[in-house]
Amino acid sequence: MADMDDDNEVWLIDDEEVEQESQGAARPAPPWCVLIVDDEPDVHAATRLAIRDIHYKGRALELISAYSAAEAATVLRQRTDIALILLDVVMESDDAGLRLVEQIRSEFNNQLVRIVLRTGQPGQAPERRVVLDYDINDYKTKSDLTAQKLFTTVIASLRAYESLRALERSRQGLACILEGAEDLYQLRSLKEFASGVLRQVSALLDVGAEGIVCAERSSRQGVPQVLAATGIYMPLFGGAPLEDFPQLLEALSHAEEAGAHPFAEPREAVYLRAQNGREFVLCLTPAWPLEQLERDLLGIFCQRMSAAYDNLNLNQQLLSAQEATVVALAALAEFRDSDTGGHVLRVQQLCDAIVQELQQEAGYREQLSPRFVEMIGMASILHDVGKVGTPDSILHKPARFTSEERQVMELHAGIGARILQEASSRVEGMSYLSLGAEIARHHHEHFDGRGYPDGLAGEAIPLSARIVAVVDVFDALLSKRPYKEPWPLAEVIDYLHERAGSQFDPGIVAALLRLVAHGRMPYPLEGNR
């Protein structure tokens, strides 16, 4: 009867496929990790004897033994590559195996490993209840597990594990794609997008445990520029040097020189040229030599990446043109107020530094969108652009203003806002001009509502304007003006302290003073300006 049962299960496995897989691998591949958990040494010995020669897709088995549930839990904490667990139910307690299953799925959050329960005492853990109540993949009595049935169980479990792992890699790749797609006109986002796509490609091609790297050939650099990476090569995506992976660097360099498809154990480097002339090299460790269809898939990936980088370059050119326009507008205002010197440049640098400081504080984090953080510094240099409408007799007066002159001077906030709002209406969404318009209008508002032009108070004042209000006054007091000498730094700090909460947002004052106290100012404070 046992032989008949064995024959009935043979249809689950294509023996010819397994034999070919075991003998036809083109290169060494990491083994499948199988954990045997049982408190009887004889069971370990018999299991090892039955399955030690099994190969699946050219990969042997690495057999690991644990003699208790606690010992198995220690192994599983250390190893995340276990594909299959052959698990006894009754060990140090009647339900030790079942408790381990719960620990694996809940505490370790490992949903990929396949678990086959084995028991010599089926009455201790009734099969129907265990299958319904626990996340296991098979339930066998030890007496039923002949060599053929054990072979069938192992191969079926490895096949299921491989499929689940491919799905998980694909899911992770999709997550990277969605994260990178948030703003494909940022280089890091584009690299995240590329790595996500590459991870999905690697799941389709089964590139092995090492991973895959996409690098662009560049005549301007001595080494290829890494655009995307998966697996053990992920540090390259974070900026690690290629020299840390000498064999990979050699493979990439050889592919660049050959301009072809060199093959060298255990890596394959594929050279591809996009339609716009960009040249790419992909280095991967496939379990099998790549077929033409698979090379074509990699080619499509490189073509899409090349087009994306072209779009990035075009966007950067447009962004540079916007920045040039902003600088020109700021220079126009500063040209008429030459005594301010490098004031706007220092305002830009200090605004950026304060924003970085505020990102660490929960009270401001939600307001500091990536777009805001990127634009605040450049937009801040437009804060006084409205001075183009201020008469020279007032702008250059070397004494304090009369009340009438001050009223005229204060008009520059509204003038600047109108100029920038008119220009920003031609640009969709947040831009340097729209952010600059709110700064120009509101950077003289006071936190207690006593400023101008609208008498806004507290958080009703845009965050951009609250930041520039502090920075503008801080730099102005430290600088020489027609009507005053520069103040000592200690007096400027006292001035900010005194007006925190009335004129200025106290959180922004605190951020600025931390930069000063810890020596993290973006420019030196020494000397008169």
C-alpha positions in Angstrom: 0.0 0.0 0.0 2.9 2.3 0.8 4.3 1.7 -2.7 1.0 2.4 -4.3 0.7 5.7 -2.3 4.2 6.7 -3.5 3.2 6.1 -7.1 0.0 8.1 -6.7 2.1 11.1 -5.6 4.7 10.9 -8.3 2.4 13.0 -10.6 3.1 16.0 -8.3 6.7 16.1 -9.5 8.1 16.1 -13.0 11.0 13.7 -12.4 12.6 14.6 -15.7 12.4 18.3 -14.8 14.1 17.7 -11.4 16.8 15.5 -12.9 17.5 18.2 -15.5 17.5 20.9 -12.8 19.9 18.9 -10.6 22.4 18.3 -13.4 22.0 21.2 -15.8 22.9 24.2 -13.7 25.4 26.4 -15.5 27.1 27.8 -12.4 27.2 27.3 -8.6 24.1 28.6 -6.8 23.4 29.1 -3.1 21.7 26.1 -1.5 18.1 25.9 -0.3 18.1 26.1 3.5 16.0 23.4 5.2 15.6 23.4 9.0 15.0 20.0 10.7 13.4 20.5 14.1 13.0 17.3 16.2 14.1 16.1 19.6 15.0 12.6 18.3 18.5 12.3 16.8 17.5 9.3 14.8 14.8 11.3 13.0 17.5 13.9 12.0 19.8 11.1 10.7 17.0 9.4 8.7 15.8 12.7 7.3 19.2 13.8 6.2 19.8 10.4 4.6 16.5 10.7 2.7 16.9 14.2 1.3 20.6 15.1 1.3 21.0 14.4 -2.4 17.9 16.4 -3.5 18.6 19.2 -6.0 16.0 21.8 -7.2 16.8 24.1 -10.0 20.5 23.3 -9.8 20.6 24.1 -6.1 21.4 21.6 -3.4 20.0 21.6 0.1 21.7 23.0 3.2 20.4 21.0 6.1 20.3 22.6 9.6 19.4 20.8 12.7 17.6 22.0 15.9 16.7 19.7 18.7 14.1 21.8 20.4 11.6 24.6 19.6 13.7 27.1 21.5 16.9 26.1 19.5 14.9 26.5 16.3 13.7 29.9 17.3 17.3 31.0 17.8 18.3 29.8 14.4 15.3 31.6 12.8 16.3 34.8 14.5 19.7 34.6 12.9 18.8 33.2 9.5 16.2 34.9 7.2 16.9 32.5 4.3 15.2 29.4 5.6 13.0 28.0 2.9 11.5 25.0 4.6 11.0 23.8 8.2 10.3 20.1 8.9 8.9 20.5 12.4 8.0 18.0 15.1 4.9 18.8 17.1 5.8 17.2 20.5 9.2 18.1 21.8 9.9 19.9 25.2 6.1 20.2 25.5 3.1 18.6 23.9 2.5 21.7 21.7 6.1 23.0 21.4 5.9 22.8 17.6 2.6 24.6 17.4 3.8 27.4 19.6 6.9 27.7 17.3 4.6 28.1 14.3 2.8 31.0 16.0 6.1 32.6 16.9 7.4 32.3 13.3 4.3 33.9 11.8 3.5 36.5 14.5 6.6 37.4 16.3 9.1 36.9 13.5 6.6 38.0 10.9 8.0 35.4 8.5 5.2 34.5 6.1 7.5 33.0 3.4 9.1 30.0 5.0 7.2 26.8 4.3 6.3 24.7 7.4 5.6 21.0 7.3 4.5 19.5 10.7 5.6 16.0 11.5 4.3 14.0 14.5 4.7 10.5 15.8 1.7 11.0 18.1 -1.1 12.3 15.9 -3.6 12.1 18.8 -1.7 14.9 20.6 -2.4 17.3 17.7 -5.4 16.3 15.7 -4.8 17.0 12.0 -8.0 18.8 11.2 -7.7 21.3 14.1 -4.1 21.9 13.4 -4.6 22.6 9.7 -7.5 24.9 10.4 -6.0 26.8 13.3 -2.3 27.1 12.3 -0.6 28.6 9.3 1.2 25.4 8.1 1.7 24.0 4.6 1.4 20.3 5.3 0.8 17.8 8.1 2.4 14.4 8.1 2.7 11.5 10.5 6.3 10.2 10.7 5.2 6.7 9.8 3.8 8.0 6.5 6.9 9.8 5.4 8.6 7.4 3.1 11.7 8.6 1.2 9.5 9.2 -1.9 6.9 11.1 0.0 9.5 13.2 1.8 11.1 13.9 -1.6 7.7 15.0 -2.9 7.1 17.2 0.2 10.5 18.9 0.0 10.3 19.7 -3.8 6.7 21.0 -3.5 7.6 23.2 -0.5 10.6 24.6 -2.2 8.6 25.4 -5.3 6.0 27.2 -3.2 8.7 29.1 -1.3 10.3 30.2 -4.5 7.0 31.5 -5.9 6.2 33.4 -2.7 9.7 34.9 -2.6 9.3 36.1 -6.2 6.0 37.7 -5.3 7.5 39.4 -2.3 10.4 40.7 -4.4 7.9 42.0 -6.9 5.9 43.6 -4.1 9.0 45.3 -2.8 9.9 46.4 -6.3 6.4 47.9 -6.8 6.8 49.8 -3.4 10.0 51.3 -4.7 8.4 52.2 -8.0 5.5 54.0 -6.2 7.9 55.8 -3.9 10.1 56.9 -6.7 7.2 57.9 -8.9 6.2 60.6 -6.4 8.7 62.9 -8.1 10.6 61.5 -11.0 12.3 64.8 -11.6 14.5 64.3 -8.6 17.6 62.2 -9.1 17.2 60.1 -6.0 13.5 59.5 -6.7 14.5 58.4 -10.2 17.0 56.0 -8.8 14.5 54.6 -6.4 12.1 54.1 -9.3 14.8 52.4 -11.3 15.7 50.1 -8.4 12.1 49.2 -8.0 11.7 48.3 -11.6 15.0 46.4 -11.5 13.8 44.4 -8.5 10.8 43.3 -10.4 13.0 42.4 -13.4 15.3 40.4 -11.1 12.2 38.5 -9.8 11.2 37.6 -13.3 14.8 36.5 -14.3 15.6 34.8 -11.1 19.0 36.5 -10.8 20.0 34.7 -7.6 20.9 35.9 -4.1 23.5 38.5 -5.0 21.3 40.9 -7.0 21.6 43.1 -10.0 23.3 46.4 -10.8 22.5 48.9 -13.6 25.4 51.3 -14.3 25.7 54.0 -17.0 28.9 54.2 -19.0 30.3 57.7 -18.7 33.3 59.2 -20.5 33.5 62.0 -17.8 34.2 59.6 -15.0 36.7 56.9 -14.4 34.2 54.3 -13.2 30.6 53.6 -14.2 27.8 55.6 -12.5 25.4 53.2 -10.6 21.8 54.1 -11.4 20.0 51.2 -9.7 20.8 48.2 -7.6 19.2 45.3 -5.7 20.4 42.6 -3.3 23.8 42.8 -1.8 24.6 45.7 -4.1 22.1 48.1 -2.5 25.0 50.0 -0.7 26.0 51.2 -4.1 22.6 52.9 -4.4 23.4 54.8 -1.1 26.8 56.0 -2.4 29.2 53.2 -1.5 32.2 53.1 -3.9 32.3 50.4 -6.6 35.8 49.6 -5.3 34.0 47.8 -2.4 32.9 45.2 -5.0 36.1 44.5 -7.0 34.7 41.5 -8.9 31.7 43.5 -9.9 33.8 46.5 -10.9 36.0 44.2 -13.1 32.9 42.7 -14.8 31.4 46.2 -15.5 34.7 47.6 -16.8 35.2 44.5 -19.0 31.7 44.9 -20.5 32.3 48.6 -21.2 35.5 47.8 -23.0 34.1 44.9 -25.0 30.8 46.6 -25.8 29.3 43.2 -26.0 27.8 40.5 -23.7 30.8 39.0 -21.9 30.2 36.0 -19.6 32.3 35.1 -16.7 31.5 32.8 -13.8 29.5 33.5 -11.7 28.4 36.9 -13.2 27.0 37.9 -16.5 27.5 41.5 -17.6 25.2 42.8 -20.3 26.1 45.9 -22.4 23.1 47.8 -23.9 22.9 51.0 -25.9 19.8 53.1 -25.8 18.3 54.9 -28.8 19.4 58.3 -27.5 23.0 57.1 -27.3 23.2 56.4 -23.6 25.2 53.3 -22.8 24.3 50.9 -19.9 25.9 47.9 -18.3 23.8 45.4 -16.2 25.7 42.9 -14.0 23.7 40.0 -12.6 24.0 36.5 -11.4 21.2 34.5 -13.2 20.8 30.8 -12.3 20.8 30.1 -16.0 22.4 31.8 -19.1 20.1 34.5 -20.3 17.9 33.8 -23.3 17.4 36.4 -26.0 13.9 37.2 -24.7 15.3 38.0 -21.2 18.0 40.2 -22.8 15.3 42.0 -24.7 13.5 42.6 -21.3 16.7 44.2 -19.9 17.0 46.2 -23.1 13.5 47.6 -22.6 14.4 48.5 -19.0 17.5 50.5 -20.2 15.5 52.2 -22.9 13.0 53.4 -20.4 15.6 54.5 -18.0 17.4 56.4 -20.7 14.3 58.3 -21.6 13.6 59.0 -17.9 17.1 60.5 -17.5 16.6 62.6 -20.6 13.4 64.0 -19.0 15.3 64.6 -15.8 17.9 66.6 -17.7 15.2 68.6 -19.5 13.5 69.3 -16.2 16.8 70.4 -14.6 17.3 72.8 -17.5 13.9 74.3 -16.9 14.5 74.5 -13.2 17.8 76.3 -13.9 16.0 78.8 -16.1 13.5 79.5 -13.2 16.4 79.9 -10.8 18.1 82.3 -13.2 14.9 84.4 -13.4 14.6 84.5 -9.6 18.2 85.6 -9.2 17.7 88.3 -11.9 14.7 89.7 -10.0 16.5 89.7 -6.7 19.5 91.3 -8.3 17.3 94.0 -9.7 16.1 94.9 -6.2 19.6 94.7 -4.8 21.0 96.9 -7.6 18.9 99.8 -6.3 19.9 99.0 -2.7 23.6 98.3 -3.1 24.4 98.8 0.6 22.7 95.5 1.4 25.7 93.7 -0.3 25.4 89.9 -0.1 22.3 90.1 2.1 20.0 88.1 -0.1 22.6 85.3 -0.5 23.1 85.0 3.3 19.3 85.0 3.7 19.0 82.1 1.2 21.8 80.1 3.0 20.4 80.7 6.5 16.8 79.9 5.5 17.9 76.5 4.1 19.9 75.8 7.3 17.0 76.7 9.6 14.6 74.5 7.6 17.0 71.6 8.0 17.0 72.3 11.8 13.1 72.5 11.9 12.8 69.1 10.2 13.8 67.6 13.5 10.9 69.2 15.4 7.5 67.6 15.4 5.7 71.0 15.4 6.9 71.9 12.0 7.4 68.6 10.3 4.0 68.4 8.6 4.4 71.8 7.1 7.9 71.0 5.6 6.9 69.2 2.4 9.8 68.1 0.2 8.8 70.8 -2.3 8.8 73.5 0.4 12.2 72.4 1.7 13.6 72.4 -1.9 12.4 75.9 -2.7 12.4 78.0 0.4 16.0 79.1 0.1 15.8 80.3 -3.5 12.4 81.9 -2.9 13.6 83.8 0.1 15.9 86.0 -2.0 12.8 87.6 -3.4 11.6 89.0 -0.1 12.5 92.6 -0.9 11.8 92.6 -4.6 9.0 95.2 -4.0 11.7 97.8 -3.3 11.9 98.4 -7.0 8.9 100.6 -6.4 10.4 102.6 -3.5 11.7 106.1 -4.3 15.5 106.5 -4.1 15.1 109.4 -1.7 13.6 107.0 0.8 15.5 103.8 -0.1 18.9 105.5 0.3 18.1 107.9 3.2 20.9 107.7 5.7 18.7 108.5 8.7 15.5 107.2 10.3 12.3 107.5 8.3 9.5 109.9 9.2 6.1 108.4 9.7 5.1 109.3 6.1 8.3 107.9 4.7 7.8 104.7 6.7 4.3 104.3 5.2 5.8 104.6 1.7 8.6 102.1 2.6 6.1 99.6 3.9 4.3 99.6 0.5 7.2 97.4 -0.8 5.6 94.3 0.7 2.4 94.7 -1.4 4.3 95.7 -4.5 6.6 92.7 -4.4 3.7 90.3 -3.8 1.7 91.7 -6.7 4.7 91.4 -9.1 5.4 87.9 -8.1 1.8 86.8 -8.0 1.3 88.0 -11.5 4.3 86.1 -12.7 3.5 82.9 -10.7 -0.1 82.8 -12.2 1.6 81.5 -15.3 3.1 78.5 -13.5 0.9 75.7 -12.2 1.5 74.6 -8.6 4.0 75.8 -6.1 7.0 77.6 -7.6 9.8 79.9 -6.6 7.5 82.8 -7.6 4.4 81.7 -5.7 6.4 81.0 -2.6 8.3 84.2 -3.1 5.0 86.1 -3.3 3.9 85.0 0.1 7.3 85.8 1.6 7.4 89.2 0.0 3.9 90.1 1.4 4.2 88.6 4.9 7.8 88.7 6.1 7.1 91.9 8.0 4.1 90.4 9.9 4.6 90.0 13.7 3.8 86.9 15.6 1.5 88.9 17.9 -0.4 90.4 15.0 1.1 93.9 15.2 3.0 93.8 11.9 2.1 94.7 8.3 0.5 94.7 5.8 -2.3 92.4 6.9 -1.9 92.2 10.7 -1.7 88.4 10.6 -0.7 86.6 13.9 0.8 83.2 14.9 0.5 80.3 12.5 -1.8 82.4 10.2 1.4 83.9 9.0 2.8 81.5 6.3 5.8 79.5 7.6 8.0 80.7 4.8 7.4 84.3 5.9 8.0 83.5 9.6 11.4 82.0 8.7 12.4 84.9 6.5 11.2 87.5 9.2 13.8 86.1 11.6 16.6 85.6 9.1 16.1 89.1 7.5 16.3 90.9 10.8 19.2 88.8 12.1 21.4 89.5 9.1 20.3 93.2 8.8 21.3 93.9 12.5 24.7 92.2 12.0 25.3 94.3 8.8 26.3 97.9 8.1 23.5 100.1 6.8 23.4 103.8 5.7 21.6 104.6 9.0 23.5 102.3 11.4 26.7 100.4 12.2 26.6 96.6 12.6 25.5 95.3 16.0 27.6 92.9 18.1 26.4 89.3 17.8 25.6 89.2 21.6 23.2 92.2 21.2 21.5 90.7 18.2 20.9 87.4 20.1 19.5 89.4 23.0 17.2 91.3 20.5 15.9 88.0 19.1 15.3 86.6 22.6 13.4 89.7 23.7 11.1 89.6 20.7 10.5 85.8 20.4 6.8 85.3 20.8 5.9 88.9 20.0 7.7 89.9 16.7 9.1 86.4 15.9 8.0 82.8 15.9 9.8 81.5 19.0 10.4 78.1 17.5 12.3 79.6 14.6 14.3 81.9 16.8 15.3 78.8 18.9 16.4 77.0 15.7 18.5 79.9 14.6 20.2 80.3 18.0 21.0 76.6 18.1 22.8 77.0 14.8 24.8 79.9 16.2 25.5 78.2 19.6 26.7 74.9 18.0 28.8 76.6 15.2 26.6 75.3 12.4 26.0 78.6 10.6 26.2 78.3 6.8 28.6 81.3 6.6 31.0 83.0 9.0 29.7 85.6 11.4 33.0 87.4 12.0 33.7 90.9 10.7 31.5 93.8 9.7 29.3 93.5 6.7 
